Amino acid sequence: MIRTKIQYTISAQEEGRTVERFLRAQGFSRHLLIQTKYTENGLLLDGMPVHTNVKLRAGQCLSAAIVNGKQNESMQPVKLPLSIVYEDEDIVVIDKPAGMPVHPSQGHYDDTASNALAYYFAQQNEPFVARSVGRLDRDTSGLVLFARHELSACILAAQMRRREIHREYRAICTGILPECGVIDAPIARAHSSTIERIVDMERGDPAITQYTRLTVKNGFSLASVRLETGRTHQIRVHMKHIGHPLPGDFLYNPEYSMIHRQALHSYCLAFRHPITGHQMEFIAPIPQDMLHIFA
């Protein structure tokens, strides 16, 4: 099923490129290019079918059809609370609540953000394949970006690899955090656990976290946090490592007097739109269970 058609007008600088070289430069993966090439009327040049080895001329119009993948049959559309911050035909950004996984996994087959989005789009008779760009832990709230078709997914994945997608967190830390700092401490899987991580100078993968303290109240610090690397549980592990663990963290600081999940929120997300190239930025307000700590 064709999800969308993308049209390009060839510039003078792009004249002489083959169709394949041009589309690869626009972000098409090899797999997507092959899929598009073998779709009926998948590639049209000035309205006529074209082979990928044809050289382009300035002013020509190249059209590429993006075929939507098959929805995973095990992905059940389920009516769940869903806060959509932004959507268009290429992407959707949601504000995920704490306690909701992003994708189904063992023990969580029908209570995820992907199930909720599948239901939302099913009500509009729109196809949906869950393609999240970055993930959040189940008990971390905040912004999550999904690509709505494979070209968006390819382009956003490339942005991720180049570290062009910027996420800023809000974290509440136990104690008085220094005004600002950089935590450079490698992270590895704990020997005795399949999910717990630890700082390990010998076995760990490089991990760097930047933070700035925003305010202090009731013996807790609110911090803005940015990651230079994306290791599992990185903020939670690093804050524990420097003596300021997040309250409510069942793995690294199981103290629930103020909050019943790790006090961590994906607050701001900024990236270039995969199709238009426009700069996008979204903010999700800090949820009430975290604000309550500073009441």
C-alpha positions in Angstrom: 0.0 0.0 0.0 1.5 3.4 -1.0 1.7 5.6 2.0 2.8 8.8 0.3 4.6 10.2 -2.7 7.6 12.5 -2.4 8.4 14.9 -5.3 11.7 16.5 -6.0 12.6 19.2 -8.5 16.1 18.7 -9.8 18.4 21.7 -9.4 21.3 22.7 -11.6 23.7 21.4 -9.0 22.1 18.0 -9.1 22.1 17.7 -12.9 24.0 14.7 -14.2 23.4 12.5 -11.1 21.6 9.2 -11.6 18.2 8.6 -10.1 19.8 6.2 -7.6 22.6 8.5 -6.6 20.1 11.4 -6.1 17.7 9.4 -4.0 20.5 7.9 -1.9 21.6 11.5 -1.1 18.0 12.3 0.0 18.1 9.6 2.6 16.8 6.5 0.9 18.3 3.3 2.2 19.3 0.6 -0.3 16.3 -1.5 0.9 13.9 1.4 0.5 15.3 2.3 -2.9 14.8 -1.3 -4.1 11.3 -1.5 -2.7 10.4 1.8 -4.4 12.0 0.7 -7.7 9.9 -2.5 -7.9 6.6 -0.8 -6.9 4.3 -0.1 -9.9 4.9 3.6 -10.8 7.2 3.8 -7.9 9.7 6.0 -9.7 8.4 8.6 -12.2 10.4 11.2 -14.0 8.2 14.0 -15.4 5.3 11.6 -15.0 6.9 8.6 -16.8 8.4 5.4 -15.3 12.2 5.7 -15.0 15.1 3.4 -14.3 17.5 4.2 -11.4 20.5 4.5 -13.8 19.0 7.4 -15.8 20.9 10.7 -15.4 18.8 13.7 -14.3 18.5 17.1 -15.9 17.9 20.4 -14.1 14.2 21.3 -13.9 12.9 17.7 -14.1 10.4 16.4 -11.5 11.2 13.1 -9.9 8.5 11.3 -7.9 9.1 8.4 -5.5 6.3 6.3 -3.9 6.8 5.2 -0.3 5.1 1.9 0.4 3.9 1.4 3.9 5.2 -1.7 5.6 2.9 -4.4 7.0 1.7 -3.8 10.5 2.9 -6.5 12.8 0.0 -8.8 13.3 0.9 -9.2 17.0 0.6 -5.4 17.4 -2.9 -5.0 18.8 -4.6 -1.6 18.5 -5.7 -0.8 22.1 -7.5 2.3 23.3 -5.2 3.8 25.8 -4.5 7.4 27.1 -2.5 9.1 24.3 -1.2 12.7 24.2 -0.2 13.7 20.7 2.0 16.8 20.7 2.4 17.0 16.9 1.5 14.9 13.8 1.7 15.2 10.1 1.9 12.6 7.3 5.6 11.9 8.0 6.0 12.0 11.8 4.2 11.9 15.1 5.4 13.2 18.5 3.8 12.0 21.7 4.1 12.9 25.4 4.4 9.5 26.9 3.1 9.0 30.5 5.2 7.3 33.1 4.4 3.6 33.4 3.9 3.0 29.6 6.5 1.2 27.6 7.2 2.5 24.0 7.1 -0.9 22.3 5.6 -4.4 23.3 7.9 -6.7 25.1 7.7 -9.7 27.4 5.0 -8.9 29.9 3.8 -5.8 28.0 2.0 -6.9 24.9 -1.0 -4.5 24.8 -0.2 -1.5 27.1 2.4 0.4 25.1 2.6 3.7 23.2 2.8 1.7 20.0 -0.5 -0.1 20.8 -2.1 3.3 21.6 -0.9 4.8 18.3 -2.1 1.7 16.3 -5.6 2.3 17.8 -5.5 6.0 17.1 -4.6 5.5 13.4 -7.0 2.6 13.0 -9.9 4.9 13.9 -8.9 7.0 10.9 -8.4 4.0 8.6 -4.7 5.0 8.4 -2.0 2.4 8.3 0.5 2.5 11.1 3.8 0.7 11.6 5.5 1.5 14.9 8.9 3.1 14.2 10.1 5.0 17.2 13.2 7.2 16.8 14.9 6.7 20.2 13.2 5.2 23.2 12.4 6.0 26.8 12.4 3.6 29.8 8.9 2.6 30.8 8.8 4.8 33.9 10.4 7.8 32.2 7.8 10.3 30.9 8.0 12.7 28.1 8.5 13.2 24.4 8.9 10.3 21.9 9.3 10.7 18.2 7.8 8.1 15.7 8.4 8.0 11.9 5.2 7.3 10.0 6.8 5.7 6.9 10.2 4.2 6.0 11.7 7.2 4.4 11.2 9.3 7.5 12.6 6.4 9.6 15.7 6.2 7.3 16.4 10.0 7.5 15.8 10.3 11.2 17.9 7.2 12.0 20.8 8.9 10.1 20.2 12.1 12.1 20.5 10.0 15.3 23.8 8.5 14.1 25.1 12.0 13.4 23.8 13.2 16.8 21.6 15.8 15.2 18.5 14.9 17.2 18.7 16.8 20.5 16.9 15.8 23.6 16.9 17.6 26.9 15.7 15.9 30.1 14.5 17.2 33.4 15.7 15.1 36.3 15.1 15.4 40.0 18.1 14.4 42.0 18.5 13.6 45.7 20.6 16.3 47.6 22.2 19.5 46.4 23.6 18.9 42.9 26.6 21.1 41.9 25.6 24.0 39.7 26.8 22.2 36.6 29.0 19.4 35.5 30.0 16.7 33.1 30.0 13.0 34.1 32.4 11.0 32.1 32.1 7.4 33.3 31.8 4.2 31.2 28.7 2.0 31.7 28.4 -1.7 31.6 25.8 -4.4 32.4 25.9 -5.5 36.1 27.2 -9.1 36.5 24.3 -10.2 38.5 21.4 -8.7 36.4 20.1 -8.6 32.9 18.8 -5.1 33.2 20.9 -3.3 35.9 23.8 -1.1 34.7 26.8 0.1 36.6 29.8 2.4 36.1 32.7 0.1 35.2 36.0 1.6 34.2 37.3 -1.6 32.6 34.3 -3.2 30.9 32.1 -0.2 30.3 31.2 1.6 27.1 32.0 5.4 27.0 29.2 7.4 28.5 29.1 11.2 29.0 26.3 13.2 30.7 26.1 17.0 31.0 23.9 18.6 33.6 22.9 22.0 34.9 21.1 22.6 38.3 18.0 24.6 37.8 16.6 24.9 41.4 16.8 23.3 44.8 14.0 22.7 47.3 13.1 20.2 50.0 16.5 18.6 49.8 16.2 17.8 46.1 17.7 19.4 42.9 15.9 19.9 39.6 18.4 19.5 36.7 18.5 20.0 33.0 20.3 17.0 31.5 21.8 16.3 28.1 23.4 13.1 26.9 26.5 13.0 24.6 26.0 9.2 24.5 22.9 7.1 24.7 23.6 4.2 27.1 20.9 2.2 28.8 19.8 3.9 32.1 22.6 6.5 31.6 21.2 9.4 33.6 20.0 7.1 36.4 23.4 5.3 36.6 25.5 8.5 36.4 23.5 10.4 39.0 23.8 7.5 41.4 27.5 7.4 40.6 28.1 11.0 41.7 26.0 10.5 44.9 22.7 12.2 43.7 20.4 9.3 42.6 16.9 10.0 41.3 14.2 9.4 43.9 11.7 6.6 43.1 14.2 4.6 41.0 13.4 1.0 41.6 16.8 -0.2 40.4 19.2 2.5 41.7 17.4 4.3 44.5 14.2 2.5 45.7 13.0 5.3 48.0 9.4 6.0 47.3 8.4 8.6 49.9 8.2 11.4 47.3 7.5 9.6 44.0 6.8 6.1 42.8 8.9 6.0 39.7 12.2 7.5 38.7 11.9 11.3 38.6 13.0 11.6 35.0 11.2 13.4 32.1 12.0 13.9 28.4 11.3 17.6 28.4 12.5 19.0 25.0 13.1 17.4 21.6 14.6 19.2 18.6 15.4 17.9 15.1 15.1 18.6 11.4 11.9 17.4 9.8 12.9 14.4 7.7 11.0 15.5 4.6 10.7 19.3 4.7 14.1 20.0 6.4 12.4 22.5 8.7 13.8 22.8 12.3 11.3 21.3 14.8 11.3 21.8 18.6 8.8 20.5 21.1 8.4 20.8 24.9 6.4 18.6 27.2 5.7 20.2 30.6 7.1 18.4 33.7 4.3 16.1 35.0 2.6 16.7 38.3 4.2 13.7 40.2 7.6 15.3 39.7 6.4 18.9 40.5 4.9 17.6 43.7 8.4 17.1 45.1 8.9 20.8 44.9 5.5 21.8 46.2 
